[in-house]
């Protein structure tokens, strides 16, 4: 089974400006909190969480959980 995301699915994911902004904010390798990414993307933390889940599911980013949750 090929786990590499297809170009079409990546294009669909990054066709959403908020997701593209989130990925662009992470491209330099820095770890940012969901709140920092929400500010960078111009969306709510709840919306950011949804976008992050889709990027993780696609294998484009890795998530690390820290803190209370």
mmCIF file of the N, C-alpha and C atoms, coordinates in Angstrom:
data_MODEL
# 
_entry.id   MODEL 
# 
loop_
_atom_site.group_PDB 
_atom_site.id 
_atom_site.type_symbol 
_atom_site.label_atom_id 
_atom_site.label_alt_id 
_atom_site.label_comp_id 
_atom_site.label_asym_id 
_atom_site.label_entity_id 
_atom_site.label_seq_id 
_atom_site.pdbx_PDB_ins_code 
_atom_site.Cartn_x 
_atom_site.Cartn_y 
_atom_site.Cartn_z 
_atom_site.occupancy 
_atom_site.B_iso_or_equiv 
_atom_site.pdbx_formal_charge 
_atom_site.auth_seq_id 
_atom_site.auth_comp_id 
_atom_site.auth_asym_id 
_atom_site.auth_atom_id 
_atom_site.pdbx_PDB_model_num 
ATOM 1   N N  . UNK A 1 1  ? 0.839   -1.183 0.000  1.00 0.00 ? 1  UNK A N  1 
ATOM 2   C CA . UNK A 1 1  ? 0.000   0.000  0.000  1.00 0.00 ? 1  UNK A CA 1 
ATOM 3   C C  . UNK A 1 1  ? 0.881   1.243  0.000  1.00 0.00 ? 1  UNK A C  1 
ATOM 4   N N  . UNK A 1 2  ? 0.552   2.181  -0.840 1.00 0.00 ? 2  UNK A N  1 
ATOM 5   C CA . UNK A 1 2  ? 1.303   3.427  -0.942 1.00 0.00 ? 2  UNK A CA 1 
ATOM 6   C C  . UNK A 1 2  ? 0.729   4.436  0.042  1.00 0.00 ? 2  UNK A C  1 
ATOM 7   N N  . UNK A 1 3  ? 1.548   4.862  1.016  1.00 0.00 ? 3  UNK A N  1 
ATOM 8   C CA . UNK A 1 3  ? 1.071   5.818  2.020  1.00 0.00 ? 3  UNK A CA 1 
ATOM 9   C C  . UNK A 1 3  ? 1.426   7.254  1.655  1.00 0.00 ? 3  UNK A C  1 
ATOM 10  N N  . UNK A 1 4  ? 2.095   7.447  0.538  1.00 0.00 ? 4  UNK A N  1 
ATOM 11  C CA . UNK A 1 4  ? 2.444   8.787  0.098  1.00 0.00 ? 4  UNK A CA 1 
ATOM 12  C C  . UNK A 1 4  ? 1.188   9.493  -0.408 1.00 0.00 ? 4  UNK A C  1 
ATOM 13  N N  . UNK A 1 5  ? 0.911   10.695 0.119  1.00 0.00 ? 5  UNK A N  1 
ATOM 14  C CA . UNK A 1 5  ? -0.276  11.417 -0.353 1.00 0.00 ? 5  UNK A CA 1 
ATOM 15  C C  . UNK A 1 5  ? -0.162  11.729 -1.843 1.00 0.00 ? 5  UNK A C  1 
ATOM 16  N N  . UNK A 1 6  ? -1.259  11.637 -2.546 1.00 0.00 ? 6  UNK A N  1 
ATOM 17  C CA . UNK A 1 6  ? -1.242  11.960 -3.973 1.00 0.00 ? 6  UNK A CA 1 
ATOM 18  C C  . UNK A 1 6  ? -1.186  13.471 -4.162 1.00 0.00 ? 6  UNK A C  1 
ATOM 19  N N  . UNK A 1 7  ? -0.691  13.866 -5.321 1.00 0.00 ? 7  UNK A N  1 
ATOM 20  C CA . UNK A 1 7  ? -0.621  15.295 -5.612 1.00 0.00 ? 7  UNK A CA 1 
ATOM 21  C C  . UNK A 1 7  ? -2.003  15.936 -5.591 1.00 0.00 ? 7  UNK A C  1 
ATOM 22  N N  . UNK A 1 8  ? -3.002  15.226 -6.079 1.00 0.00 ? 8  UNK A N  1 
ATOM 23  C CA . UNK A 1 8  ? -4.363  15.776 -6.108 1.00 0.00 ? 8  UNK A CA 1 
ATOM 24  C C  . UNK A 1 8  ? -4.891  16.005 -4.702 1.00 0.00 ? 8  UNK A C  1 
ATOM 25  N N  . UNK A 1 9  ? -4.659  15.053 -3.802 1.00 0.00 ? 9  UNK A N  1 
ATOM 26  C CA . UNK A 1 9  ? -5.166  15.225 -2.435 1.00 0.00 ? 9  UNK A CA 1 
ATOM 27  C C  . UNK A 1 9  ? -4.408  16.326 -1.706 1.00 0.00 ? 9  UNK A C  1 
ATOM 28  N N  . UNK A 1 10 ? -3.111  16.447 -1.971 1.00 0.00 ? 10 UNK A N  1 
ATOM 29  C CA . UNK A 1 10 ? -2.335  17.536 -1.370 1.00 0.00 ? 10 UNK A CA 1 
ATOM 30  C C  . UNK A 1 10 ? -2.836  18.876 -1.902 1.00 0.00 ? 10 UNK A C  1 
ATOM 31  N N  . UNK A 1 11 ? -3.085  18.931 -3.198 1.00 0.00 ? 11 UNK A N  1 
ATOM 32  C CA . UNK A 1 11 ? -3.610  20.162 -3.791 1.00 0.00 ? 11 UNK A CA 1 
ATOM 33  C C  . UNK A 1 11 ? -4.941  20.558 -3.189 1.00 0.00 ? 11 UNK A C  1 
ATOM 34  N N  . UNK A 1 12 ? -5.804  19.571 -2.973 1.00 0.00 ? 12 UNK A N  1 
ATOM 35  C CA . UNK A 1 12 ? -7.109  19.851 -2.369 1.00 0.00 ? 12 UNK A CA 1 
ATOM 36  C C  . UNK A 1 12 ? -6.946  20.360 -0.942 1.00 0.00 ? 12 UNK A C  1 
ATOM 37  N N  . UNK A 1 13 ? -6.031  19.758 -0.188 1.00 0.00 ? 13 UNK A N  1 
ATOM 38  C CA . UNK A 1 13 ? -5.803  20.206 1.186  1.00 0.00 ? 13 UNK A CA 1 
ATOM 39  C C  . UNK A 1 13 ? -5.271  21.635 1.220  1.00 0.00 ? 13 UNK A C  1 
ATOM 40  N N  . UNK A 1 14 ? -4.310  21.920 0.360  1.00 0.00 ? 14 UNK A N  1 
ATOM 41  C CA . UNK A 1 14 ? -3.672  23.235 0.383  1.00 0.00 ? 14 UNK A CA 1 
ATOM 42  C C  . UNK A 1 14 ? -4.443  24.279 -0.406 1.00 0.00 ? 14 UNK A C  1 
ATOM 43  N N  . UNK A 1 15 ? -5.536  23.867 -1.041 1.00 0.00 ? 15 UNK A N  1 
ATOM 44  C CA . UNK A 1 15 ? -6.412  24.816 -1.714 1.00 0.00 ? 15 UNK A CA 1 
ATOM 45  C C  . UNK A 1 15 ? -7.210  25.656 -0.740 1.00 0.00 ? 15 UNK A C  1 
ATOM 46  N N  . UNK A 1 16 ? -7.212  25.253 0.520  1.00 0.00 ? 16 UNK A N  1 
ATOM 47  C CA . UNK A 1 16 ? -7.868  26.021 1.578  1.00 0.00 ? 16 UNK A CA 1 
ATOM 48  C C  . UNK A 1 16 ? -6.814  26.981 2.140  1.00 0.00 ? 16 UNK A C  1 
ATOM 49  N N  . UNK A 1 17 ? -7.008  28.290 1.983  1.00 0.00 ? 17 UNK A N  1 
ATOM 50  C CA . UNK A 1 17 ? -5.975  29.247 2.390  1.00 0.00 ? 17 UNK A CA 1 
ATOM 51  C C  . UNK A 1 17 ? -5.498  29.088 3.836  1.00 0.00 ? 17 UNK A C  1 
ATOM 52  N N  . UNK A 1 18 ? -6.396  28.817 4.758  1.00 0.00 ? 18 UNK A N  1 
ATOM 53  C CA . UNK A 1 18 ? -5.979  28.679 6.156  1.00 0.00 ? 18 UNK A CA 1 
ATOM 54  C C  . UNK A 1 18 ? -5.004  27.517 6.315  1.00 0.00 ? 18 UNK A C  1 
ATOM 55  N N  . UNK A 1 19 ? -5.280  26.391 5.646  1.00 0.00 ? 19 UNK A N  1 
ATOM 56  C CA . UNK A 1 19 ? -4.375  25.235 5.730  1.00 0.00 ? 19 UNK A CA 1 
ATOM 57  C C  . UNK A 1 19 ? -3.029  25.549 5.095  1.00 0.00 ? 19 UNK A C  1 
ATOM 58  N N  . UNK A 1 20 ? -3.053  26.246 3.983  1.00 0.00 ? 20 UNK A N  1 
ATOM 59  C CA . UNK A 1 20 ? -1.801  26.635 3.326  1.00 0.00 ? 20 UNK A CA 1 
ATOM 60  C C  . UNK A 1 20 ? -0.988  27.548 4.239  1.00 0.00 ? 20 UNK A C  1 
ATOM 61  N N  . UNK A 1 21 ? -1.650  28.469 4.931  1.00 0.00 ? 21 UNK A N  1 
ATOM 62  C CA . UNK A 1 21 ? -0.956  29.364 5.864  1.00 0.00 ? 21 UNK A CA 1 
ATOM 63  C C  . UNK A 1 21 ? -0.383  28.602 7.049  1.00 0.00 ? 21 UNK A C  1 
ATOM 64  N N  . UNK A 1 22 ? -1.116  27.616 7.541  1.00 0.00 ? 22 UNK A N  1 
ATOM 65  C CA . UNK A 1 22 ? -0.622  26.792 8.648  1.00 0.00 ? 22 UNK A CA 1 
ATOM 66  C C  . UNK A 1 22 ? 0.636   26.051 8.215  1.00 0.00 ? 22 UNK A C  1 
ATOM 67  N N  . UNK A 1 23 ? 0.580   25.410 7.063  1.00 0.00 ? 23 UNK A N  1 
ATOM 68  C CA . UNK A 1 23 ? 1.738   24.662 6.576  1.00 0.00 ? 23 UNK A CA 1 
ATOM 69  C C  . UNK A 1 23 ? 2.920   25.591 6.317  1.00 0.00 ? 23 UNK A C  1 
ATOM 70  N N  . UNK A 1 24 ? 2.664   26.756 5.753  1.00 0.00 ? 24 UNK A N  1 
ATOM 71  C CA . UNK A 1 24 ? 3.735   27.723 5.500  1.00 0.00 ? 24 UNK A CA 1 
ATOM 72  C C  . UNK A 1 24 ? 4.383   28.176 6.806  1.00 0.00 ? 24 UNK A C  1 
ATOM 73  N N  . UNK A 1 25 ? 3.602   28.287 7.870  1.00 0.00 ? 25 UNK A N  1 
ATOM 74  C CA . UNK A 1 25 ? 4.136   28.695 9.169  1.00 0.00 ? 25 UNK A CA 1 
ATOM 75  C C  . UNK A 1 25 ? 5.040   27.627 9.769  1.00 0.00 ? 25 UNK A C  1 
ATOM 76  N N  . UNK A 1 26 ? 4.824   26.378 9.381  1.00 0.00 ? 26 UNK A N  1 
ATOM 77  C CA . UNK A 1 26 ? 5.594   25.263 9.943  1.00 0.00 ? 26 UNK A CA 1 
ATOM 78  C C  . UNK A 1 26 ? 6.745   24.815 9.051  1.00 0.00 ? 26 UNK A C  1 
ATOM 79  N N  . UNK A 1 27 ? 6.837   25.353 7.852  1.00 0.00 ? 27 UNK A N  1 
ATOM 80  C CA . UNK A 1 27 ? 7.770   24.839 6.854  1.00 0.00 ? 27 UNK A CA 1 
ATOM 81  C C  . UNK A 1 27 ? 9.232   24.967 7.284  1.00 0.00 ? 27 UNK A C  1 
ATOM 82  N N  . UNK A 1 28 ? 9.538   25.916 8.166  1.00 0.00 ? 28 UNK A N  1 
ATOM 83  C CA . UNK A 1 28 ? 10.930  26.089 8.596  1.00 0.00 ? 28 UNK A CA 1 
ATOM 84  C C  . UNK A 1 28 ? 11.324  25.146 9.731  1.00 0.00 ? 28 UNK A C  1 
ATOM 85  N N  . UNK A 1 29 ? 10.393  24.290 10.150 1.00 0.00 ? 29 UNK A N  1 
ATOM 86  C CA . UNK A 1 29 ? 10.717  23.281 11.157 1.00 0.00 ? 29 UNK A CA 1 
ATOM 87  C C  . UNK A 1 29 ? 10.452  23.689 12.593 1.00 0.00 ? 29 UNK A C  1 
ATOM 88  N N  . UNK A 1 30 ? 10.048  24.932 12.806 1.00 0.00 ? 30 UNK A N  1 
ATOM 89  C CA . UNK A 1 30 ? 9.742   25.363 14.176 1.00 0.00 ? 30 UNK A CA 1 
ATOM 90  C C  . UNK A 1 30 ? 8.456   24.714 14.652 1.00 0.00 ? 30 UNK A C  1 
ATOM 91  N N  . UNK A 1 31 ? 8.403   24.400 15.927 1.00 0.00 ? 31 UNK A N  1 
ATOM 92  C CA . UNK A 1 31 ? 7.167   23.902 16.536 1.00 0.00 ? 31 UNK A CA 1 
ATOM 93  C C  . UNK A 1 31 ? 6.373   25.106 17.027 1.00 0.00 ? 31 UNK A C  1 
ATOM 94  N N  . UNK A 1 32 ? 5.115   25.177 16.636 1.00 0.00 ? 32 UNK A N  1 
ATOM 95  C CA . UNK A 1 32 ? 4.237   26.260 17.066 1.00 0.00 ? 32 UNK A CA 1 
ATOM 96  C C  . UNK A 1 32 ? 3.006   25.658 17.718 1.00 0.00 ? 32 UNK A C  1 
ATOM 97  N N  . UNK A 1 33 ? 2.433   26.398 18.652 1.00 0.00 ? 33 UNK A N  1 
ATOM 98  C CA . UNK A 1 33 ? 1.204   25.931 19.291 1.00 0.00 ? 33 UNK A CA 1 
ATOM 99  C C  . UNK A 1 33 ? 0.025   26.126 18.346 1.00 0.00 ? 33 UNK A C  1 
ATOM 100 N N  . UNK A 1 34 ? -1.065  25.452 18.654 1.00 0.00 ? 34 UNK A N  1 
ATOM 101 C CA . UNK A 1 34 ? -2.280  25.609 17.853 1.00 0.00 ? 34 UNK A CA 1 
ATOM 102 C C  . UNK A 1 34 ? -2.756  27.058 17.885 1.00 0.00 ? 34 UNK A C  1 
ATOM 103 N N  . UNK A 1 35 ? -2.596  27.717 19.015 1.00 0.00 ? 35 UNK A N  1 
ATOM 104 C CA . UNK A 1 35 ? -3.002  29.122 19.122 1.00 0.00 ? 35 UNK A CA 1 
ATOM 105 C C  . UNK A 1 35 ? -2.150  30.000 18.213 1.00 0.00 ? 35 UNK A C  1 
ATOM 106 N N  . UNK A 1 36 ? -0.841  29.769 18.197 1.00 0.00 ? 36 UNK A N  1 
ATOM 107 C CA . UNK A 1 36 ? 0.038   30.539 17.314 1.00 0.00 ? 36 UNK A CA 1 
ATOM 108 C C  . UNK A 1 36 ? -0.315  30.300 15.845 1.00 0.00 ? 36 UNK A C  1 
ATOM 109 N N  . UNK A 1 37 ? -0.632  29.056 15.523 1.00 0.00 ? 37 UNK A N  1 
ATOM 110 C CA . UNK A 1 37 ? -1.010  28.733 14.146 1.00 0.00 ? 37 UNK A CA 1 
ATOM 111 C C  . UNK A 1 37 ? -2.355  29.353 13.780 1.00 0.00 ? 37 UNK A C  1 
ATOM 112 N N  . UNK A 1 38 ? -3.275  29.407 14.749 1.00 0.00 ? 38 UNK A N  1 
ATOM 113 C CA . UNK A 1 38 ? -4.575  30.036 14.504 1.00 0.00 ? 38 UNK A CA 1 
ATOM 114 C C  . UNK A 1 38 ? -4.395  31.508 14.157 1.00 0.00 ? 38 UNK A C  1 
ATOM 115 N N  . UNK A 1 39 ? -3.536  32.175 14.890 1.00 0.00 ? 39 UNK A N  1 
ATOM 116 C CA . UNK A 1 39 ? -3.268  33.591 14.629 1.00 0.00 ? 39 UNK A CA 1 
ATOM 117 C C  . UNK A 1 39 ? -2.644  33.759 13.247 1.00 0.00 ? 39 UNK A C  1 
ATOM 118 N N  . UNK A 1 40 ? -1.674  32.917 12.921 1.00 0.00 ? 40 UNK A N  1 
ATOM 119 C CA . UNK A 1 40 ? -1.007  33.002 11.617 1.00 0.00 ? 40 UNK A CA 1 
ATOM 120 C C  . UNK A 1 40 ? -1.978  32.742 10.466 1.00 0.00 ? 40 UNK A C  1 
ATOM 121 N N  . UNK A 1 41 ? -2.923  31.831 10.692 1.00 0.00 ? 41 UNK A N  1 
ATOM 122 C CA . UNK A 1 41 ? -3.875  31.462 9.639  1.00 0.00 ? 41 UNK A CA 1 
ATOM 123 C C  . UNK A 1 41 ? -5.093  32.367 9.609  1.00 0.00 ? 41 UNK A C  1 
ATOM 124 N N  . UNK A 1 42 ? -5.299  33.139 10.675 1.00 0.00 ? 42 UNK A N  1 
ATOM 125 C CA . UNK A 1 42 ? -6.452  34.031 10.730 1.00 0.00 ? 42 UNK A CA 1 
ATOM 126 C C  . UNK A 1 42 ? -7.766  33.316 10.965 1.00 0.00 ? 42 UNK A C  1 
ATOM 127 N N  . UNK A 1 43 ? -7.708  32.205 11.706 1.00 0.00 ? 43 UNK A N  1 
ATOM 128 C CA . UNK A 1 43 ? -8.921  31.438 12.013 1.00 0.00 ? 43 UNK A CA 1 
ATOM 129 C C  . UNK A 1 43 ? -8.961  31.139 13.509 1.00 0.00 ? 43 UNK A C  1 
ATOM 130 N N  . UNK A 1 44 ? -10.090 30.615 13.976 1.00 0.00 ? 44 UNK A N  1 
ATOM 131 C CA . UNK A 1 44 ? -10.238 30.299 15.395 1.00 0.00 ? 44 UNK A CA 1 
ATOM 132 C C  . UNK A 1 44 ? -9.394  29.077 15.762 1.00 0.00 ? 44 UNK A C  1 
ATOM 133 N N  . UNK A 1 45 ? -9.076  28.926 17.049 1.00 0.00 ? 45 UNK A N  1 
ATOM 134 C CA . UNK A 1 45 ? -8.345  27.727 17.481 1.00 0.00 ? 45 UNK A CA 1 
ATOM 135 C C  . UNK A 1 45 ? -9.086  26.432 17.152 1.00 0.00 ? 45 UNK A C  1 
ATOM 136 N N  . UNK A 1 46 ? -10.406 26.448 17.229 1.00 0.00 ? 46 UNK A N  1 
ATOM 137 C CA . UNK A 1 46 ? -11.188 25.250 16.913 1.00 0.00 ? 46 UNK A CA 1 
ATOM 138 C C  . UNK A 1 46 ? -11.042 24.879 15.437 1.00 0.00 ? 46 UNK A C  1 
ATOM 139 N N  . UNK A 1 47 ? -11.101 25.882 14.576 1.00 0.00 ? 47 UNK A N  1 
ATOM 140 C CA . UNK A 1 47 ? -10.928 25.644 13.144 1.00 0.00 ? 47 UNK A CA 1 
ATOM 141 C C  . UNK A 1 47 ? -9.513  25.170 12.855 1.00 0.00 ? 47 UNK A C  1 
ATOM 142 N N  . UNK A 1 48 ? -8.547  25.753 13.544 1.00 0.00 ? 48 UNK A N  1 
ATOM 143 C CA . UNK A 1 48 ? -7.157  25.334 13.383 1.00 0.00 ? 48 UNK A CA 1 
ATOM 144 C C  . UNK A 1 48 ? -6.987  23.874 13.758 1.00 0.00 ? 48 UNK A C  1 
ATOM 145 N N  . UNK A 1 49 ? -7.616  23.454 14.832 1.00 0.00 ? 49 UNK A N  1 
ATOM 146 C CA . UNK A 1 49 ? -7.535  22.056 15.253 1.00 0.00 ? 49 UNK A CA 1 
ATOM 147 C C  . UNK A 1 49 ? -8.032  21.123 14.159 1.00 0.00 ? 49 UNK A C  1 
ATOM 148 N N  . UNK A 1 50 ? -9.114  21.483 13.524 1.00 0.00 ? 50 UNK A N  1 
ATOM 149 C CA . UNK A 1 50 ? -9.661  20.681 12.426 1.00 0.00 ? 50 UNK A CA 1 
ATOM 150 C C  . UNK A 1 50 ? -8.693  20.632 11.246 1.00 0.00 ? 50 UNK A C  1 
ATOM 151 N N  . UNK A 1 51 ? -8.125  21.777 10.902 1.00 0.00 ? 51 UNK A N  1 
ATOM 152 C CA . UNK A 1 51 ? -7.163  21.828 9.800  1.00 0.00 ? 51 UNK A CA 1 
ATOM 153 C C  . UNK A 1 51 ? -5.918  21.006 10.129 1.00 0.00 ? 51 UNK A C  1 
ATOM 154 N N  . UNK A 1 52 ? -5.441  21.106 11.366 1.00 0.00 ? 52 UNK A N  1 
ATOM 155 C CA . UNK A 1 52 ? -4.262  20.339 11.764 1.00 0.00 ? 52 UNK A CA 1 
ATOM 156 C C  . UNK A 1 52 ? -4.519  18.841 11.665 1.00 0.00 ? 52 UNK A C  1 
ATOM 157 N N  . UNK A 1 53 ? -5.695  18.412 12.081 1.00 0.00 ? 53 UNK A N  1 
ATOM 158 C CA . UNK A 1 53 ? -6.035  16.987 12.004 1.00 0.00 ? 53 UNK A CA 1 
ATOM 159 C C  . UNK A 1 53 ? -5.983  16.500 10.561 1.00 0.00 ? 53 UNK A C  1 
ATOM 160 N N  . UNK A 1 54 ? -6.464  17.306 9.633  1.00 0.00 ? 54 UNK A N  1 
ATOM 161 C CA . UNK A 1 54 ? -6.445  16.912 8.221  1.00 0.00 ? 54 UNK A CA 1 
ATOM 162 C C  . UNK A 1 54 ? -5.020  16.859 7.683  1.00 0.00 ? 54 UNK A C  1 
ATOM 163 N N  . UNK A 1 55 ? -4.178  17.798 8.101  1.00 0.00 ? 55 UNK A N  1 
ATOM 164 C CA . UNK A 1 55 ? -2.784  17.791 7.660  1.00 0.00 ? 55 UNK A CA 1 
ATOM 165 C C  . UNK A 1 55 ? -2.021  16.606 8.246  1.00 0.00 ? 55 UNK A C  1 
ATOM 166 N N  . UNK A 1 56 ? -2.315  16.262 9.492  1.00 0.00 ? 56 UNK A N  1 
ATOM 167 C CA . UNK A 1 56 ? -1.702  15.085 10.118 1.00 0.00 ? 56 UNK A CA 1 
ATOM 168 C C  . UNK A 1 56 ? -2.166  13.821 9.410  1.00 0.00 ? 56 UNK A C  1 
ATOM 169 N N  . UNK A 1 57 ? -3.466  13.699 9.178  1.00 0.00 ? 57 UNK A N  1 
ATOM 170 C CA . UNK A 1 57 ? -4.015  12.516 8.503  1.00 0.00 ? 57 UNK A CA 1 
ATOM 171 C C  . UNK A 1 57 ? -3.405  12.318 7.119  1.00 0.00 ? 57 UNK A C  1 
ATOM 172 N N  . UNK A 1 58 ? -3.077  13.416 6.452  1.00 0.00 ? 58 UNK A N  1 
ATOM 173 C CA . UNK A 1 58 ? -2.483  13.336 5.116  1.00 0.00 ? 58 UNK A CA 1 
ATOM 174 C C  . UNK A 1 58 ? -0.988  13.045 5.168  1.00 0.00 ? 58 UNK A C  1 
ATOM 175 N N  . UNK A 1 59 ? -0.410  13.075 6.375  1.00 0.00 ? 59 UNK A N  1 
ATOM 176 C CA . UNK A 1 59 ? 1.017   12.815 6.512  1.00 0.00 ? 59 UNK A CA 1 
ATOM 177 C C  . UNK A 1 59 ? 1.896   14.003 6.174  1.00 0.00 ? 59 UNK A C  1 
ATOM 178 N N  . UNK A 1 60 ? 1.302   15.195 6.133  1.00 0.00 ? 60 UNK A N  1 
ATOM 179 C CA . UNK A 1 60 ? 2.073   16.389 5.792  1.00 0.00 ? 60 UNK A CA 1 
ATOM 180 C C  . UNK A 1 60 ? 2.771   17.006 6.993  1.00 0.00 ? 60 UNK A C  1 
ATOM 181 N N  . UNK A 1 61 ? 2.233   16.776 8.184  1.00 0.00 ? 61 UNK A N  1 
ATOM 182 C CA . UNK A 1 61 ? 2.857   17.286 9.411  1.00 0.00 ? 61 UNK A CA 1 
ATOM 183 C C  . UNK A 1 61 ? 2.760   16.220 10.496 1.00 0.00 ? 61 UNK A C  1 
ATOM 184 N N  . UNK A 1 62 ? 3.573   16.395 11.531 1.00 0.00 ? 62 UNK A N  1 
ATOM 185 C CA . UNK A 1 62 ? 3.497   15.564 12.727 1.00 0.00 ? 62 UNK A CA 1 
ATOM 186 C C  . UNK A 1 62 ? 3.040   16.441 13.874 1.00 0.00 ? 62 UNK A C  1 
ATOM 187 N N  . UNK A 1 63 ? 2.238   15.894 14.755 1.00 0.00 ? 63 UNK A N  1 
ATOM 188 C CA . UNK A 1 63 ? 1.743   16.659 15.899 1.00 0.00 ? 63 UNK A CA 1 
ATOM 189 C C  . UNK A 1 63 ? 2.319   16.084 17.182 1.00 0.00 ? 63 UNK A C  1 
ATOM 190 N N  . UNK A 1 64 ? 2.665   16.970 18.094 1.00 0.00 ? 64 UNK A N  1 
ATOM 191 C CA . UNK A 1 64 ? 3.104   16.591 19.432 1.00 0.00 ? 64 UNK A CA 1 
ATOM 192 C C  . UNK A 1 64 ? 2.167   17.243 20.424 1.00 0.00 ? 64 UNK A C  1 
ATOM 193 N N  . UNK A 1 65 ? 1.634   16.446 21.332 1.00 0.00 ? 65 UNK A N  1 
ATOM 194 C CA . UNK A 1 65 ? 0.733   16.997 22.341 1.00 0.00 ? 65 UNK A CA 1 
ATOM 195 C C  . UNK A 1 65 ? 1.527   17.300 23.606 1.00 0.00 ? 65 UNK A C  1 
ATOM 196 N N  . UNK A 1 66 ? 1.326   18.507 24.109 1.00 0.00 ? 66 UNK A N  1 
ATOM 197 C CA . UNK A 1 66 ? 1.962   18.954 25.348 1.00 0.00 ? 66 UNK A CA 1 
ATOM 198 C C  . UNK A 1 66 ? 0.907   19.648 26.189 1.00 0.00 ? 66 UNK A C  1 
ATOM 199 N N  . UNK A 1 67 ? 1.148   19.744 27.454 1.00 0.00 ? 67 UNK A N  1 
ATOM 200 C CA . UNK A 1 67 ? 0.244   20.501 28.307 1.00 0.00 ? 67 UNK A CA 1 
ATOM 201 C C  . UNK A 1 67 ? -0.847  19.663 28.929 1.00 0.00 ? 67 UNK A C  1 
ATOM 202 N N  . UNK A 1 68 ? -1.956  20.310 29.202 1.00 0.00 ? 68 UNK A N  1 
ATOM 203 C CA . UNK A 1 68 ? -3.047  19.705 29.956 1.00 0.00 ? 68 UNK A CA 1 
ATOM 204 C C  . UNK A 1 68 ? -3.812  18.643 29.199 1.00 0.00 ? 68 UNK A C  1 
ATOM 205 N N  . UNK A 1 69 ? -3.864  18.715 27.898 1.00 0.00 ? 69 UNK A N  1 
ATOM 206 C CA . UNK A 1 69 ? -4.716  17.791 27.147 1.00 0.00 ? 69 UNK A CA 1 
ATOM 207 C C  . UNK A 1 69 ? -3.849  16.834 26.423 1.00 0.00 ? 69 UNK A C  1 
# 
